[in-house]
Amino acid sequence: HKHLNDLCGLLRTQTFEDTTKRMTYREMNMILRHEGGEDGLPVDCCPTVEEMVEPVGGRNRENMYVQLYRDGQNAQRFFEYSCRPDVLDKPCRFIDRKFS
């Protein structure tokens, strides 16, 4: 599929180029078609990764260390969201150049 080959080439070249480079409208549309699929599903400007953690403790608002709930197999869980590694420290993917 030509669009997919174009996208793969684009992503390969962007890996080696300056991370502050803004995409053209054509490149943005290729990403939207590739990630949104034929149904035109929503595409994140800053894609994230979700991670679940079960820390033993942490600091409260008074900066005191507190133990978190843990009872056998049950433990207090937190879900953290962070930028996907391929978009971390790069400009938002879909902002027009004139606004940057």
SVG drawing of the C-alpha trace seen along z (x, -y; Angstrom):
<svg xmlns="http://www.w3.org/2000/svg" viewBox="-16 -32 36 45">
<polyline fill="none" stroke="black" stroke-width="0.4" points="0.0,0.0 1.6,-3.3 0.4,-5.4 1.8,-3.0 5.2,-2.8 5.2,-6.7 4.5,-6.7 7.2,-4.2 9.7,-6.2 8.5,-9.4 8.9,-7.8 12.4,-6.4 13.6,-9.9 12.1,-11.7 14.0,-9.5 17.3,-10.9 16.1,-14.5 15.8,-17.4 13.1,-16.6 11.7,-20.1 10.7,-19.6 7.0,-20.2 5.1,-17.9 3.5,-19.2 -0.3,-18.8 0.4,-15.9 2.5,-14.1 -0.2,-14.9 -2.9,-13.4 -0.8,-10.3 -0.5,-9.8 -4.2,-10.4 -5.1,-7.8 -2.6,-5.3 -3.5,-5.6 -7.2,-6.4 -7.8,-3.6 -10.6,-3.5 -13.2,-4.3 -11.4,-7.6 -11.1,-6.9 -9.7,-9.6 -5.9,-10.0 -4.0,-11.5 -1.9,-14.6 0.4,-13.2 0.0,-9.4 0.5,-8.0 1.4,-4.7 -0.5,-3.5 1.4,-1.7 0.0,-0.2 2.2,-0.4 1.7,1.0 4.1,-1.0 4.7,0.0 4.5,-3.6 4.9,-7.2 4.9,-10.8 1.7,-12.5 0.9,-16.3 2.8,-16.9 5.8,-15.2 5.5,-12.3 6.2,-8.8 3.1,-6.6 2.5,-2.9 -0.1,-2.1 -2.8,0.5 -1.6,4.1 -3.3,7.3 -2.1,10.5 -2.9,10.6 -4.6,7.2 -2.6,3.9 -3.4,0.3 -2.8,-0.4 -2.2,-3.5 -2.4,-4.1 0.2,-6.4 0.2,-7.9 3.3,-9.1 4.2,-10.2 5.0,-7.4 8.8,-7.2 8.6,-8.1 6.8,-11.4 8.5,-12.4 10.2,-15.8 8.9,-16.5 6.4,-19.2 2.7,-18.3 2.1,-16.4 -0.8,-18.3 -0.1,-22.0 0.1,-24.3 3.6,-25.6 2.4,-29.2 1.4,-28.6 4.7,-27.2"/>
</svg>
